[in-house]
């Protein structure tokens, strides 16, 4: 599947496709719906990087990165990473999530970043295993009750 995956910006022409991206019902507690992400992107345009994930012309996911956010609000710790990842049930287990993470890593590196962050809800059914398998390391931090992971991009292909 990953050979035909691509990211596209959200536009008036594809917003309905983006809004139609939904995760399976048992995953809804772990990720906000696309509509909330797009609202947050609208009010944080300087740091939000929302993208629709297409397989050919079919929407299979949505991601939103955060780029150079002031992590603790003190102006000394600026971070970039994956803010949201929504993958349709029929596309899960087919490389879409990996493609999304690698795409955000490439964008962070393109902008000069050396680390990529992600947060997730700590739960045995949550995405922690997925992120750890991709090389994220636990930082020991919490952000809004969520676990924080970091990926070193200096050694990441």
Secondary structure, DSSP 8 states (H G I E B T S, - for coil): -GGGEEEEE--TTTHHHHHT----GGGTTTS--HHHHHHHHHHTTTTEEEEEEEETTEEEEEEEEEEEEETTSSSS-EEEEEEEEEE-GGGTTTTHHHHHHHHHHHHHHHTT-SEEEEEE---TTSSHHHHHHTT-EEEEEEETTEEEEEEEGGG--
